Each structure stands twice: as structure tokens, then as C-alpha cells.
């Protein structure tokens, strides 16, 4: 069940103190606090997108410069059965399935 953030609505309409509630996604949003009956509204929280596990981070991790810096050799397909070295200094400059 997701954790939702709500805030109390003060009598003058300004936002009040916040609280969190575990609710099913299929449940309608609360308009009153479950215990006190005071009016509330749901607060939408920003989603964390770019972190250490994001695809954007993977692109820099697998970048040819980074691979070479860490001692790896990378090859790129250059036709059917032919590969050329794009990163690293070890290994042949080109590979072929017939070799």
C-alpha cells in the first residue's frame, strides 16, 4: 500500500500540519481526517527520478572513456560478424567471426 501525505486545512484556508496515511490506491482521497474529522487535502510529493540506479547514470558508467579508465576493453559491431575496438588498449583492434 502506498504512503500518502495529507495536510490539514486551517479555518482561513491556509495549509496546516502534514501527516501520512497508508491507503490502497483504489481508495478515494481523504477530505477529512479519519480520527478528528478536520478538513484535509492530499499533498503531492515530487518523485525522485535521477539517482544512482537511473538509466542516465548507466550511460555515463558504460561510456567508453569510463570503461577505458577502469581497464576494460569495449567492442562495437561494425557489420555482420565484424567488431572494432572502441575503448581500451588491450586485445586486437578488430574481431571477426572467421578469426
N, C-alpha and C positions, 0 to 999 in steps of 0.2 A: 504494500500500500504506500502511495506517495505521501510525503510530508508537505502540507500546505501552510503558508504563512498568512495570517489574518491580522487586521488592526482594528481596534475599537474606533468607532466614530463618536467624537465628542458632541455635546449638545449644540455647539456652534458650528458643527460640520467639519472641524479640523481633525486630522488623524491623531489617534491616541496611541496607547501602548500596543505592541505587537505580541502575538502568541502563535504557536504552531500546533497543528492538529493532523493526526494520521486519519486519512479518509480514503475510501475507494474512489477510483477515477470515475466510476459511474454515478457516484453521489452528486446531487446538485450542490452548488456552492452555498456556504452558510450565509445568512443575512442577519442572524442573531447568535450571540454567544450561547453554546449549549447549556451552560450552567447558570449564567446570570441573566440572559435574555437581552443584554445590551446590544445595540446595533453594531454590526461589524461589516467589513468588506475584505475581500481577498487581495493580497499584495503579490504581484507577480515578481519573482526573483530572476535576475539575469542568469543565463546559462553559461557555464564555463566551456568555451569551445576549444581554444588553442592551448593544449597542455603538452606534457611530455609524451603522451600516448596518441597525439593527433597525427593525422596523415601529413600535415605541413611539417611537423618535426621529423617524420620519417624521410621526407625528401632531402632534408639537409644531412641527415645521418647517412643516407645512401648516395650522397653526392660524390662524384669521382675524386675531388680534392680531399674530402674527408676519408674516403676509403684508402687512398694512397698514403695519406698522413699516418694511418694506423697499420700500414704494411700489407694491405690487401691488393690483389690484382683483379681488375674487372674487365670483362669482355662484352662487346656488343655484337649482335648478329648483323652481318653485312652480306646478306644473300643466303641462299639455301645451303646450309651446311658449312658456311664460312663465318668466322668470327674474328674481330680485330680487338686488340688490347686498347682500352680507353683509360685505364688507371693502373698505376703500379709499374715497377721496373723489372720484376721477376717474370719468368716464363716467356714463351715465344710471342712475337709481335702479332702473329696471326695464327689461327687454328682452322683446321679444315677436317671434315669427317673422313676424308680419304687419307689423312696423315697416319 
